[in-house]
Amino acid sequence: METMFFPLPLLAFFVLHWQVSVFFQSFFLHRYGAHRMFSMSHRWERFFHLCTYLAQGSSYLKPHAYAILHRTHHAYADAPGDPHSPKVYGSLLRMTLMTKRNFEDISQRGLIREPRFAGNAPEWAALDRWGTSRVSGLLWVGAYTAVYLCFATAWWHYALLPLHFVMGPLHGTIVNWCGHWAGYRNFDTDDCSRNSLAVDVLTCGELYQNNHHRFPSDPNFAKRWFELDPTYPAIRLFDRLGIIQLRERPARRATAGGRRYGRMAA
């Protein structure tokens, strides 16, 4: 069965991989690993660590390196020292290449610019070593390709295949660029963070960057009545089930004029 452009199984596979990958990047790597917005037992941490590897596959991002890079970003947001700022690097290509280099400095070469950003981040030496190995990457590339070989009926059906290979960094690039380049601002902050509502359907709440930079420890990235953070209901459910423990009572949404949280940005 085909849609107008792609066979339905391929389209469903791509959407599923995209959504599952970005969910674990938002939930585990970002909100838990980098910010520790909630706590969980060691066993549950290992479970979600493994899920993150399975979701990202060939583009697996080591959680410890992700946490260090992201904490550095918050400390130097859109100023010299920010490892992935559109304002600092100017072009999408240069920002992407510099982000890759900065991440690999931490992940592969162990270069940590400021020790204060390290520590209290998920580490699983065996899984991280395997997940970032060339063999693991090639096996995942082979698995993704096998799905397309089974269902593709035209050469152009393979157009989406390369995106599976780089899914994790691709999500990060979308958030880092759009979230500091295009959109609206709810709050006055010292950086260029913005909320890209129209694109957030692709990122599970990650593109409410202005909200997040104003309240970096709040697990709910949505602050206006028309904003929806798809990851937050899952966090609340996991909290109710006792899988995780929220550290603080979530902040309420912004009120008209910004009186709840301070002056709203124009």
C-alpha positions as MATLAB code, in Angstrom:
seq = 'METMFFPLPLLAFFVLHWQVSVFFQSFFLHRYGAHRMFSMSHRWERFFHLCTYLAQGSSYLKPHAYAILHRTHHAYADAPGDPHSPKVYGSLLRMTLMTKRNFEDISQRGLIREPRFAGNAPEWAALDRWGTSRVSGLLWVGAYTAVYLCFATAWWHYALLPLHFVMGPLHGTIVNWCGHWAGYRNFDTDDCSRNSLAVDVLTCGELYQNNHHRFPSDPNFAKRWFELDPTYPAIRLFDRLGIIQLRERPARRATAGGRRYGRMAA';
ca = [
       0.000    0.000    0.000;
       1.381    3.394   -0.981;
       0.694    6.954   -0.029;
       1.054    9.653   -2.691;
       4.843    9.610   -2.319;
       6.119    6.762   -0.144;
       4.936    3.229    0.596;
       2.957    3.320    3.827;
       5.246    0.867    5.710;
       8.291    3.028    4.956;
       6.512    6.209    5.951;
       5.287    4.602    9.191;
       8.797    3.300    9.925;
      10.325    6.731    9.394;
       7.750    8.546   11.561;
       8.054    5.938   14.327;
      11.853    6.104   14.341;
      11.779    9.903   14.323;
       9.308   10.237   17.207;
      10.830    7.538   19.406;
      14.334    8.901   18.864;
      13.432   12.510   19.643;
      11.382   11.445   22.690;
      14.322    9.695   24.344;
      16.622   12.562   23.429;
      14.229   14.971   25.135;
      13.279   12.785   28.106;
      16.513   10.989   28.934;
      19.406   12.929   27.435;
      18.084   16.434   27.967;
      15.651   16.627   30.868;
      17.198   13.841   32.914;
      20.835   13.569   31.888;
      21.674   17.254   31.442;
      19.258   18.940   33.858;
      18.253   16.251   36.379;
      14.681   17.564   36.440;
      13.677   14.297   38.082;
      15.355   11.303   39.681;
      15.062    7.574   39.091;
      16.564    4.362   40.421;
      19.740    2.917   38.952;
      17.771    0.117   37.277;
      15.366    2.508   35.597;
      18.282    4.689   34.526;
      19.875    1.687   32.863;
      16.554    0.818   31.203;
      16.107    4.279   29.696;
      19.798    4.431   28.791;
      19.350    1.231   26.782;
      16.127    2.549   25.229;
      17.982    5.670   24.112;
      20.609    3.553   22.378;
      17.955    1.418   20.672;
      16.014    4.509   19.594;
      18.989    6.443   18.203;
      20.803    3.441   16.753;
      23.600    4.470   14.423;
      23.441    8.088   15.659;
      23.607    7.233   19.372;
      24.682   10.207   21.486;
      26.631    9.336   24.612;
      24.534   10.757   27.513;
      27.513   11.969   29.549;
      28.917   13.930   26.610;
      25.474   15.284   25.746;
      25.024   16.532   29.319;
      28.373   18.334   29.367;
      27.785   19.953   25.984;
      24.288   21.069   26.914;
      25.317   22.497   30.287;
      28.008   24.479   28.499;
      25.350   25.794   26.113;
      23.224   27.096   28.990;
      26.209   28.719   30.689;
      27.241   30.617   27.532;
      23.959   30.799   25.601;
      24.468   32.757   22.370;
      27.747   34.221   23.633;
      31.359   33.252   22.928;
      31.803   29.797   24.424;
      28.401   28.477   23.368;
      29.155   25.187   21.535;
      26.162   25.457   19.163;
      24.775   28.937   18.703;
      23.464   30.357   15.387;
      24.471   33.808   16.630;
      28.048   32.751   17.341;
      28.630   30.606   14.258;
      26.533   32.493   11.712;
      25.616   29.734    9.272;
      23.780   26.452    9.695;
      26.651   24.473    8.177;
      29.304   26.049   10.401;
      27.171   25.601   13.517;
      26.581   21.943   12.645;
      30.269   21.242   12.023;
      31.346   23.014   15.208;
      28.704   21.178   17.241;
      30.022   17.879   15.873;
      33.584   18.840   16.704;
      32.713   20.015   20.224;
      30.698   16.870   20.936;
      33.457   14.581   19.659;
      36.030   16.441   21.761;
      34.084   15.350   24.825;
      32.793   11.968   23.687;
      35.834   10.590   21.857;
      38.800   12.600   23.103;
      37.741   13.253   26.702;
      38.374   16.989   26.386;
      36.240   18.748   28.990;
      36.755   22.488   28.873;
      35.325   23.153   32.335;
      35.108   20.355   34.925;
      32.103   22.063   36.564;
      29.938   20.804   33.708;
      30.896   17.163   34.246;
      29.515   14.732   36.793;
      26.025   13.629   37.787;
      25.237   12.413   34.271;
      24.314    8.882   33.112;
      27.300    6.679   32.322;
      27.345    3.049   31.228;
      30.833    2.321   29.996;
      30.087   -0.933   28.178;
      26.988    0.327   26.381;
      28.530    3.709   25.545;
      31.627    2.007   24.140;
      29.523   -0.348   22.027;
      26.938    2.256   21.029;
      29.580    4.604   19.633;
      31.589    1.858   17.917;
      31.839    1.539   14.152;
      30.511   -2.019   14.268;
      27.346   -0.944   16.082;
      26.830    1.900   13.635;
      27.249   -0.344   10.599;
      24.843   -2.937   11.999;
      22.171   -0.270   12.497;
      22.777    1.127    9.019;
      22.319   -2.396    7.675;
      19.093   -2.852    9.639;
      17.588    0.420    8.387;
      18.613   -0.413    4.828;
      17.037   -3.875    5.079;
      13.667   -2.303    5.901;
      13.876   -0.130    2.791;
      14.959   -3.080    0.650;
      11.842   -4.917    1.786;
       9.336   -2.149    1.090;
      10.808    0.297   -1.434;
       9.486   -0.062   -4.969;
      11.275    2.877   -6.591;
      14.754    4.338   -6.274;
      13.486    7.610   -4.835;
      11.871    5.768   -1.919;
      15.383    5.616   -0.475;
      15.459    9.420   -0.073;
      14.578    9.186    3.625;
      17.083    6.419    4.397;
      20.122    8.656    5.126;
      18.092   10.557    7.746;
      17.837    7.379    9.815;
      21.640    7.220    9.949;
      21.985   10.671   11.579;
      18.694   10.924   13.470;
      20.136   12.024   16.845;
      22.392   14.845   15.582;
      19.676   15.879   13.129;
      17.221   16.476   15.966;
      19.847   18.456   17.824;
      20.580   20.596   14.784;
      16.903   21.458   14.298;
      16.529   22.477   17.944;
      19.807   24.393   18.160;
      19.183   26.368   14.972;
      15.422   27.015   14.996;
      15.257   27.492   18.768;
      17.717   30.387   18.651;
      16.907   31.807   15.247;
      13.171   31.837   14.413;
       9.970   32.143   16.422;
       8.427   34.172   19.198;
       9.554   35.030   22.726;
       7.452   34.766   25.876;
      10.169   36.031   28.211;
      13.045   38.462   28.256;
      16.273   36.478   28.522;
      19.924   37.343   27.973;
      20.123   35.071   24.938;
      18.382   34.728   21.558;
      16.202   31.757   22.545;
      12.829   31.520   20.814;
       9.788   29.270   20.676;
       9.285   27.707   17.251;
       5.728   26.469   17.664;
       5.212   25.541   14.019;
       8.234   23.210   14.031;
       7.821   21.766   17.514;
       5.641   18.929   16.258;
       8.959   17.438   15.137;
      10.772   17.735   18.484;
       8.526   16.653   21.404;
       8.544   20.068   23.088;
      12.228   20.834   22.591;
      11.555   23.929   20.492;
      10.051   25.919   23.358;
      13.595   27.143   23.844;
      12.709   30.589   25.187;
      10.508   29.025   27.869;
      13.208   26.492   28.693;
      16.009   29.049   28.933;
      13.884   31.150   31.276;
      13.084   28.137   33.491;
      15.798   25.537   32.810;
      14.794   23.266   35.716;
      11.075   23.112   34.879;
      10.168   19.783   33.222;
       7.159   21.359   31.477;
       8.422   23.417   28.549;
       4.955   24.766   27.649;
       3.991   28.058   29.300;
       1.098   29.520   27.307;
      -2.418   28.139   26.914;
      -1.827   27.270   23.253;
       1.510   25.523   23.855;
       1.744   21.770   24.318;
       4.832   19.887   25.428;
       4.293   16.255   24.312;
       7.060   14.900   26.551;
       5.649   16.368   29.757;
       2.536   14.101   30.010;
       4.864   11.102   29.796;
       6.967   12.572   32.611;
       3.855   13.048   34.758;
       2.720    9.496   34.016;
       6.116    8.044   34.917;
       6.026   10.078   38.130;
       2.562    8.760   39.048;
       3.700    5.206   38.371;
       6.736    5.656   40.613;
       9.193    5.130   37.756;
      10.671    8.605   38.271;
      10.359   11.214   41.003;
       9.865   14.843   40.054;
      12.156   17.055   42.118;
       9.957   20.127   42.284;
       6.339   21.032   41.839;
       6.051   22.078   38.171;
       5.739   25.813   37.608;
       2.365   27.089   36.436;
       1.819   28.460   32.975;
       2.513   32.063   32.151;
      -0.369   34.440   32.721;
      -1.345   37.283   30.428;
       1.236   40.038   30.463;
       3.809   37.804   32.144;
       2.861   38.767   35.718;
       3.382   35.210   36.937;
       6.944   34.885   35.683;
       8.064   38.414   35.183;
       7.877   40.669   32.167;
       7.021   39.001   28.910;
       9.104   39.724   25.867;
       7.655   41.851   23.156;
];
